Amino acid sequence: MNQREIILQGHIIDSLILPKALDIIMNQGGDFKILEFEVGKKKSDISKARIIVSADTPNLLDSILDELSEIGASISEINEVELIKSPKDKVVPPDFYSTTNHTTHILYDGDWLLVENIEMDCMITIDKVNKRAFCKTISKVKKGDLIVVGREGIKVTPPQRPRGKKGVFEFMNSDVSSEKPLKSMIKNIADEIKEIKGNGGKIAIVCGPAIVHTGSAYLLSKIIKNGFIDYLFAGNALATHDIENALYGTSLGVCIKTGNAVNKGHRNHIRAINEINTQGSIKDAVENGVLKKGIMYECIKNNVPYVLAGSIRDDGPLPDVITDSVEAQEIMRHYSQDIDMVIMIATMLHSIATGNIISSKVKSICVDINPSTVTKLSDRGSAQVVSIVTDIGTFLPLLYQELINK
């Protein structure tokens, strides 16, 4: 018969992993039989379920097992991973295993190896000499690389909702809603930030130009100045309008203080780009005394690395903008291996890009006035993201107040 035994273990009730697994089986037209179910009775106890999964055809069974593996199900009869060499650069075998962003181990040569630098939608390669496993994007695959194929010998461990109160991250996997208690959530976020920084952790912020448009750039500048941010990911627009605001007091030609359009203000963002081009770079503008405040100013003054990834719609762009998207991804990947939390504010594309390259272990918060932004993050696999639907002009002042509140 077309059947395999799977094991689910951990906080599979609190994290809804068990009902998700049964839904996957039934929705795809399979069947199941629960052989064993042990429920943890204390907060520190884990639960365990052994389940026989069956299907009418081998292909259907494979499809069901593929989905179950993404939520942490492992096959009882453990075989070692199968490896096939890449036939040429940027080409992988047809049955390649596509990674999730969850902690992953593979069984190779009798040992469970942690897959390093894990992220979603990549391949797993093996370094036989040093007995190490790595996550690789398809663009980095070289001819002869040993690629993991199939699903044998792969163990995925998704983040689980532990029992008890865990602050803002109790909301993991909850529905997107603008009706969550905003002030208490922001206080919890601030507490998490202070705890991470107190423990020597690192935090990245991903932000869009709405921060400047809403008059909140000065708040983010203060948050950076006070040492709460370690990396900044953005695009040309955030930096351009921040510099426009710092130099001319406008954003998209609108006065930040009065909200009124300024005569010939539509030129100001180009004037800002022109001034930075004249100086040579944003850093040069700061060192030459031309740029004296703002988000980018504080990044330079406080040695906060930033990645400005370009797009087809950019004006200019600024000389600091990385116009090769693959290069920008690689730099973001490099910094992302070092972060414990990421805060994504008012930028759909950059938030999704960041969600694609971080591990599910990274505490993640997405703030946007548009519910579809935070929904898309979850739909694309970033299920660990805490979603807050609100205006940035409301969120940042409250967050800043909580951060400086001793």
PASE-908621 format. One line per 2 residues: number of its first residue (from 0); their letters; for each residue z negated, x negated, y negated of C-alpha. Coordinates in nm, 2 decimals. Each point is the difference from the previous one (the first is absolute). Example, Ala and Ser with C-alpha at 12.3 -4.5 7.8 and 13.67 -1.06 7.14 Angstrom:
<nodes>
0> as> -0.78/-1.23/0.45; 0.07/-0.14/-0.34 .
</nodes>
This chain:
<nodes>
0> mn> 0.00/0.00/0.00; 0.05/-0.10/-0.36 .
2> qr> -0.36/-0.06/-0.10; -0.23/-0.27/-0.13 .
4> ei> -0.38/-0.02/-0.06; -0.11/-0.07/-0.35 .
6> il> -0.34/-0.09/-0.15; -0.14/0.11/-0.33 .
8> qg> -0.33/-0.15/-0.12; -0.19/-0.04/-0.32 .
10> hi> -0.11/0.28/-0.24; 0.28/0.21/0.14 .
12> id> -0.16/0.33/-0.09; -0.11/-0.08/-0.36 .
14> sl> 0.34/-0.16/-0.07; 0.19/0.29/0.16 .
16> il> 0.18/-0.24/0.23; -0.06/0.20/0.31 .
18> pk> 0.14/0.33/-0.14; 0.29/-0.20/-0.15 .
20> al> 0.08/-0.15/0.34; 0.00/0.34/0.17 .
22> di> 0.22/0.15/-0.28; 0.25/-0.28/0.04 .
24> im> 0.03/0.06/0.38; 0.04/0.38/-0.04 .
26> nq> 0.23/-0.01/-0.30; 0.24/-0.23/0.19 .
28> gg> 0.00/0.22/0.31; -0.22/-0.21/0.22 .
30> df> -0.30/0.09/0.20; -0.35/-0.16/0.04 .
32> ki> -0.30/-0.01/0.22; -0.34/-0.13/-0.13 .
34> le> -0.15/-0.22/0.28; -0.30/-0.12/-0.19 .
36> fe> -0.16/0.08/-0.33; -0.32/-0.17/-0.12 .
38> vg> -0.14/0.11/-0.33; -0.21/-0.25/-0.21 .
40> kk> -0.34/0.17/-0.07; -0.12/-0.24/-0.27 .
42> ks> 0.16/-0.11/-0.32; 0.06/-0.35/0.13 .
44> di> 0.14/0.13/0.33; 0.37/0.03/0.07 .
46> sk> 0.18/0.26/0.20; 0.26/-0.06/0.27 .
48> ar> 0.27/0.22/0.17; 0.23/-0.08/0.29 .
50> ii> 0.30/0.23/0.01; 0.30/0.03/0.23 .
52> vs> 0.32/0.06/-0.21; 0.30/0.15/0.18 .
54> ad> 0.35/0.10/-0.10; 0.32/0.14/0.16 .
56> tp> 0.20/-0.32/-0.06; -0.07/-0.37/-0.04 .
58> nl> 0.15/0.00/-0.35; -0.22/0.29/-0.11 .
60> ld> -0.31/-0.18/0.14; 0.10/-0.32/-0.19 .
62> si> 0.04/0.20/-0.32; -0.35/0.15/0.04 .
64> ld> -0.16/-0.33/0.08; 0.16/-0.16/-0.30 .
66> el> -0.16/0.25/-0.23; -0.34/-0.02/0.18 .
68> se> 0.00/-0.38/-0.04; 0.02/0.04/-0.38 .
70> ig> -0.33/0.18/0.00; -0.18/-0.25/0.22 .
72> as> 0.07/0.12/0.36; 0.02/-0.28/0.25 .
74> is> 0.16/0.02/0.35; -0.26/-0.04/0.28 .
76> ei> 0.22/-0.22/0.23; 0.03/-0.30/-0.23 .
78> ne> 0.30/-0.23/0.05; 0.09/-0.30/-0.21 .
80> ve> 0.24/0.04/-0.29; 0.37/-0.04/0.06 .
82> li> 0.18/-0.25/-0.21; 0.37/-0.03/-0.08 .
84> ks> 0.17/-0.27/-0.21; 0.17/0.10/-0.32 .
86> pk> 0.38/-0.04/0.04; 0.06/-0.11/-0.36 .
88> dk> -0.17/-0.01/-0.34; -0.12/0.34/-0.13 .
90> vv> 0.08/0.17/0.33; -0.26/0.12/0.26 .
92> pp> 0.04/0.14/0.35; 0.07/0.37/0.02 .
94> df> -0.33/0.09/0.15; -0.21/-0.19/-0.26 .
96> ys> -0.35/0.12/-0.07; -0.04/0.13/-0.35 .
98> tt> -0.35/-0.08/-0.14; -0.25/0.23/-0.18 .
100> nh> -0.22/-0.13/-0.27; -0.31/0.03/0.23 .
102> tt> -0.18/-0.29/0.16; 0.21/-0.10/0.31 .
104> hi> -0.05/-0.22/0.30; 0.24/-0.10/0.27 .
106> ly> -0.07/-0.12/0.35; 0.17/-0.33/0.05 .
108> dg> -0.06/-0.27/0.27; -0.33/0.17/0.10 .
110> dw> -0.14/0.03/-0.36; -0.01/0.27/-0.26 .
112> ll> 0.15/-0.16/-0.31; -0.06/0.15/-0.35 .
114> ve> 0.33/0.06/-0.18; -0.03/-0.19/-0.32 .
116> ni> 0.11/0.14/-0.34; 0.05/0.35/0.13 .
118> em> 0.20/0.25/-0.19; 0.21/0.31/0.09 .
120> dc> 0.36/0.00/0.10; 0.02/-0.36/0.12 .
122> mi> 0.05/-0.19/0.32; -0.25/-0.21/0.20 .
124> ti> 0.09/-0.35/0.08; -0.17/-0.26/0.22 .
126> dk> -0.07/-0.37/-0.06; -0.03/-0.12/0.36 .
128> vn> -0.11/-0.35/-0.09; -0.30/0.11/-0.21 .
130> kr> -0.05/0.33/0.19; 0.01/0.21/-0.32 .
132> af> 0.16/0.33/-0.08; 0.15/0.08/-0.34 .
134> ck> 0.14/0.30/-0.18; 0.35/-0.06/-0.14 .
136> ti> 0.24/0.21/-0.21; 0.35/0.02/0.14 .
138> sk> 0.14/-0.20/-0.29; -0.22/-0.30/0.12 .
140> vk> 0.10/0.01/0.37; 0.18/-0.31/0.12 .
142> kg> 0.23/-0.05/0.29; -0.21/-0.08/0.31 .
144> dl> -0.32/0.16/-0.13; -0.20/0.17/0.28 .
146> iv> -0.02/0.37/-0.09; -0.24/0.24/0.17 .
148> vg> 0.19/0.30/0.15; -0.11/0.32/0.15 .
150> re> -0.37/0.11/-0.01; -0.17/-0.18/0.29 .
152> gi> -0.29/-0.23/-0.09; -0.04/0.13/-0.35 .
154> kv> -0.33/0.13/-0.14; -0.02/0.17/-0.34 .
156> tp> -0.33/0.07/-0.17; 0.03/0.24/-0.30 .
158> pq> -0.28/0.03/-0.25; -0.25/0.27/0.10 .
160> rp> -0.23/0.22/-0.20; -0.35/-0.11/0.10 .
162> rg> -0.29/0.24/0.02; -0.22/0.04/-0.30 .
164> kk> 0.06/-0.02/-0.37; 0.25/-0.27/-0.11 .
166> gv> 0.05/0.08/-0.37; 0.35/0.07/-0.13 .
168> fe> 0.16/-0.11/0.33; -0.14/0.31/0.17 .
170> fm> 0.31/0.16/-0.15; 0.24/-0.20/0.22 .
172> ns> 0.27/0.23/0.15; -0.12/0.29/-0.21 .
174> dv> 0.26/0.23/-0.16; 0.15/-0.09/-0.34 .
176> ss> -0.17/0.21/-0.26; -0.07/0.00/-0.37 .
178> ek> -0.32/0.19/0.07; -0.21/-0.29/0.14 .
180> pl> -0.31/-0.08/-0.20; 0.15/-0.26/-0.24 .
182> ks> -0.30/-0.15/-0.17; -0.19/-0.05/0.33 .
184> mi> 0.31/-0.15/0.17; 0.05/-0.24/-0.30 .
186> kn> -0.37/-0.11/0.02; 0.04/-0.07/0.37 .
188> ia> 0.32/-0.20/-0.07; -0.18/-0.20/-0.26 .
190> de> -0.29/-0.06/0.24; 0.25/-0.12/0.26 .
192> ik> 0.17/-0.24/-0.25; -0.34/-0.15/-0.10 .
194> ei> -0.11/-0.04/0.36; 0.33/-0.17/0.09 .
196> kg> -0.02/-0.24/-0.30; -0.36/-0.06/0.07 .
198> ng> 0.09/-0.11/0.35; 0.27/-0.24/-0.13 .
200> gk> 0.28/0.24/0.10; 0.33/0.04/-0.19 .
202> ia> 0.17/0.31/-0.15; 0.36/0.06/-0.10 .
204> iv> 0.12/0.26/-0.24; 0.35/0.15/0.01 .
206> cg> 0.09/0.18/-0.32; 0.28/0.17/-0.19 .
208> pa> 0.09/0.03/-0.37; -0.18/0.34/-0.03 .
210> iv> -0.32/-0.20/-0.05; 0.15/-0.13/-0.33 .
212> ht> 0.16/0.33/-0.09; -0.33/0.18/0.03 .
214> gs> -0.19/-0.25/-0.22; -0.20/-0.14/0.29 .
216> ay> 0.13/-0.36/-0.01; -0.30/-0.12/-0.19 .
218> ll> -0.23/0.13/0.28; 0.19/-0.17/0.28 .
220> sk> 0.00/-0.32/-0.22; -0.38/0.02/-0.02 .
222> ii> -0.03/0.06/0.38; 0.21/-0.31/0.06 .
224> kn> -0.20/-0.20/-0.27; -0.33/0.10/0.18 .
226> gf> 0.12/-0.16/0.32; 0.05/0.31/0.22 .
228> id> 0.38/-0.06/0.07; 0.13/-0.30/0.19 .
230> yl> 0.38/0.09/0.03; 0.23/0.23/-0.19 .
232> fa> 0.32/0.14/0.15; 0.24/0.19/-0.24 .
234> gn> 0.35/0.02/-0.13; 0.18/-0.10/-0.31 .
236> al> -0.09/0.32/-0.18; -0.38/-0.05/0.02 .
238> at> 0.02/-0.35/-0.14; 0.26/0.09/-0.26 .
240> hd> -0.18/0.30/-0.15; -0.33/-0.18/0.02 .
242> ie> 0.14/-0.28/-0.21; 0.18/0.25/-0.23 .
244> na> -0.34/0.16/-0.06; -0.17/-0.33/-0.06 .
246> ly> 0.26/-0.12/-0.25; 0.11/0.32/-0.17 .
248> gt> -0.26/0.27/0.09; 0.26/0.22/0.17 .
250> sl> 0.10/0.10/0.35; 0.36/0.12/0.04 .
252> gv> 0.00/0.01/-0.38; -0.29/0.24/-0.03 .
254> ci> -0.31/-0.11/-0.19; -0.29/-0.03/0.25 .
256> kt> -0.26/0.09/-0.27; 0.17/0.31/-0.15 .
258> gn> 0.24/0.11/0.27; 0.28/0.02/-0.26 .
260> av> 0.34/-0.15/0.04; 0.05/-0.31/-0.22 .
262> nk> 0.32/-0.05/-0.21; 0.23/-0.22/0.21 .
264> gh> -0.27/-0.02/0.26; 0.25/0.04/0.28 .
266> rn> 0.09/-0.36/-0.06; -0.35/-0.13/0.05 .
268> hi> 0.00/-0.06/0.38; 0.32/-0.20/-0.04 .
270> ra> -0.16/-0.19/-0.29; -0.29/-0.07/0.23 .
272> in> 0.23/-0.14/0.27; 0.18/-0.20/-0.26 .
274> ei> -0.32/-0.16/-0.13; -0.11/-0.10/0.35 .
276> nt> 0.35/-0.14/0.07; -0.03/-0.20/-0.32 .
278> qg> -0.34/-0.14/0.10; 0.12/-0.07/0.36 .
280> si> -0.24/0.20/0.20; -0.31/0.23/-0.03 .
282> kd> -0.23/-0.30/0.05; 0.18/-0.20/-0.27 .
284> av> -0.03/0.30/-0.24; -0.38/0.00/0.07 .
286> en> -0.04/-0.38/-0.04; 0.21/0.01/-0.32 .
288> gv> -0.22/0.26/-0.15; 0.27/0.27/-0.01 .
290> lk> -0.15/0.23/0.26; -0.37/0.05/-0.09 .
292> kg> -0.11/0.31/0.21; 0.10/0.24/0.27 .
294> im> 0.02/0.01/0.38; 0.23/-0.29/0.04 .
296> ye> -0.20/-0.20/-0.25; -0.32/0.04/0.20 .
298> ci> 0.18/-0.09/0.32; 0.11/-0.33/-0.15 .
300> kn> -0.34/-0.07/-0.16; -0.20/0.09/0.32 .
302> nv> 0.24/-0.17/0.24; 0.09/0.33/0.18 .
304> py> 0.33/-0.05/0.19; 0.25/0.27/-0.05 .
306> vl> 0.32/0.11/0.17; 0.25/0.18/-0.22 .
308> ag> 0.27/0.13/0.23; 0.33/0.11/-0.16 .
310> si> 0.22/0.30/0.06; 0.35/0.11/-0.08 .
312> rd> -0.11/0.20/-0.31; -0.18/-0.29/-0.18 .
314> dg> 0.07/-0.08/-0.36; 0.01/-0.38/-0.05 .
316> pl> -0.19/-0.07/0.22; -0.28/-0.22/-0.11 .
318> pd> 0.04/-0.36/0.11; -0.31/0.03/0.23 .
320> vi> 0.16/0.29/0.20; 0.12/-0.09/0.35 .
322> td> 0.34/0.17/0.04; 0.04/-0.09/0.37 .
324> sv> -0.19/0.28/0.17; -0.04/-0.19/0.33 .
326> ea> -0.15/-0.29/-0.19; -0.24/0.23/-0.18 .
328> qe> -0.10/0.16/0.33; -0.08/-0.34/0.15 .
330> im> -0.23/-0.10/-0.30; -0.17/0.34/0.02 .
332> rh> -0.05/-0.06/0.38; -0.15/-0.33/-0.07 .
334> ys> -0.26/0.14/-0.24; -0.06/0.31/0.21 .
336> qd> -0.14/-0.21/0.29; -0.29/-0.08/-0.23 .
338> id> -0.11/0.34/-0.13; -0.27/0.24/0.10 .
340> mv> 0.09/0.29/-0.22; 0.31/0.12/-0.18 .
342> im> 0.01/0.25/-0.28; 0.34/0.16/-0.07 .
344> ia> 0.04/0.18/-0.33; 0.29/0.21/-0.12 .
346> tm> 0.29/-0.17/0.17; 0.17/0.16/0.30 .
348> lh> 0.24/-0.28/0.10; -0.24/-0.29/-0.04 .
350> si> -0.28/0.19/0.17; 0.22/0.08/0.30 .
352> at> 0.12/-0.37/0.01; -0.36/-0.12/0.00 .
354> gn> -0.10/0.26/0.26; 0.28/-0.14/0.23 .
356> ii> -0.13/-0.35/0.00; -0.38/0.03/0.02 .
358> ss> -0.21/0.03/0.31; -0.18/0.34/0.06 .
360> kv> -0.32/-0.20/-0.03; 0.05/-0.04/-0.38 .
362> ks> -0.19/0.27/-0.18; 0.27/0.18/-0.20 .
364> ic> -0.02/0.25/-0.29; 0.30/0.18/-0.15 .
366> vd> -0.03/0.18/-0.34; 0.29/0.20/-0.13 .
368> in> 0.04/0.33/-0.19; 0.29/0.09/0.24 .
370> ps> -0.13/0.11/0.34; 0.33/-0.10/0.16 .
372> tv> -0.07/-0.37/-0.07; -0.32/-0.01/0.20 .
374> tk> 0.15/0.22/0.27; 0.29/-0.23/0.05 .
376> ls> -0.23/-0.29/0.05; -0.18/0.18/0.28 .
378> dr> 0.33/0.13/0.15; 0.13/-0.36/0.02 .
380> gs> -0.29/-0.12/0.21; -0.26/-0.10/-0.26 .
382> aq> -0.26/0.25/0.14; -0.29/-0.21/-0.12 .
384> vv> 0.07/0.08/-0.36; -0.25/0.20/-0.20 .
386> si> 0.20/0.24/-0.22; -0.10/0.11/-0.35 .
388> vt> 0.22/0.24/-0.19; -0.08/-0.03/-0.37 .
390> di> 0.12/-0.13/-0.33; -0.03/-0.37/-0.06 .
392> gt> -0.14/0.06/-0.35; -0.29/0.17/0.17 .
394> fl> -0.05/-0.24/0.30; -0.01/-0.34/-0.17 .
396> pl> -0.26/0.09/-0.27; -0.23/0.14/0.26 .
398> ly> 0.06/-0.30/0.23; -0.07/-0.25/-0.28 .
400> qe> -0.32/0.17/-0.09; -0.13/0.00/0.35 .
402> li> 0.10/-0.37/0.05; -0.19/-0.12/-0.31 .
404> nk> -0.29/0.23/0.08; -0.28/-0.22/0.13 .
</nodes>
